[in-house]
Every structure is written in C-alpha cells, then in structure tokens.
Amino acid sequence: DRAHLVLLAHHLACDAWSLAILSDELWRVYDALAAGRVPALPSSPAAFTDYVAAERAEAEGPEAAADRSWWAERLPA
C-alpha cells in the first residue's frame, strides 16, 4: 500500500520557484485526498498565449530597445 513519486527535472527546465509551487500543490492534493476531500487548487493559470504576448510586448518596449542599444555599443560586431 505504498507509492513513491520521483520527480526528475534538469535545472534548465525547472527552477526553484517552479518546484516550490509544484511541491505546494502536490502536498495540498495529497492532504485533501488523504482526508477524503476534493483537492482545492488555484484556478487555471493564464493561457500560454497570454504569457507569450506579455513577453513579446516587454521585448518590444522602450526599455528592451535601450538594453539592446547598450549591448550593441559594447559587443564587437
């Protein structure tokens, strides 16, 4: 009646912040199921397309342009 969960992720694919969220949610689900309750997790996250749109907007903004200009002046062509 025992089960083990092994999670293996390369550090490039999963950072400490993401692992902390995953660990918290796994414990919430485990505790709820062990107590006979339905797990209550946060509502579904934003769609990946929303994330990409926000990243693109930031990359095309004036601050990113200033950063690119600063690096272009310092790095050899």
N, C-alpha and C positions, 0 to 999 in steps of 0.2 A: 504493500500500500504506500510505497514511496515513489516520488518522482523528483527528478532533478532538471533544472533548467540551466543550460550553459549558453551564455551569450558571448560570442567572439566577434569583435569588430576591430578593424585596423584603425589606428589613431587618425588617419587621414579621412576616414569615412564617418567617424563618430567622436565627438568631443566630450569633455567632462560635463558641460552644461546639458547636452542632449542625454547623456547617460543618467544624469540626476533626474531628469524629467521621466525617462523610461522607468527607472528604478522606483520612483514615487508612484507612478501609475500601476506598475506591477504589484506593488505592495497593497495599494488600495483595492485592486481586483481580488487579490488573494485573501485579504482580510474580510472583504464583503462575502466572497464565496464560502469561506470557512464559517462565517456566521449565518449562512443561509440567506443572505440578502443579495439583491441585484446590484452589481457594481455601479457606482455613480461617478462617471468620469466627466471631465470638462466637455463642453460641446465641441463639435468637429472643428478642427483648425481651418484657417483660411486656405483657400484653394492655392495650389502651387502656382497657377497662372497669376494670382494676385501678388504673390511673393515676387515672381519674376518681373511683373510690371513695376513694382516698387523699387526693385534693384536697378532696373533699366532707367527709371526716372532719376534715381540718385546718380547713376553713372553718366547720365547726360546733363546733369546740373552744372551750375557755375563753379561749385567747389571742386568737383571732379575735373573740370576743364583746367582750373588753376593748378591742381595737383599734376596733371599731365604736362602742363607747360613747364612747371618747376622741374620735373624729372627730365623733360626733353632738353632743357638747358644744361643739365649736369651729366647726362649719359652720352657717351660717344655714339655717333651715328653708325 
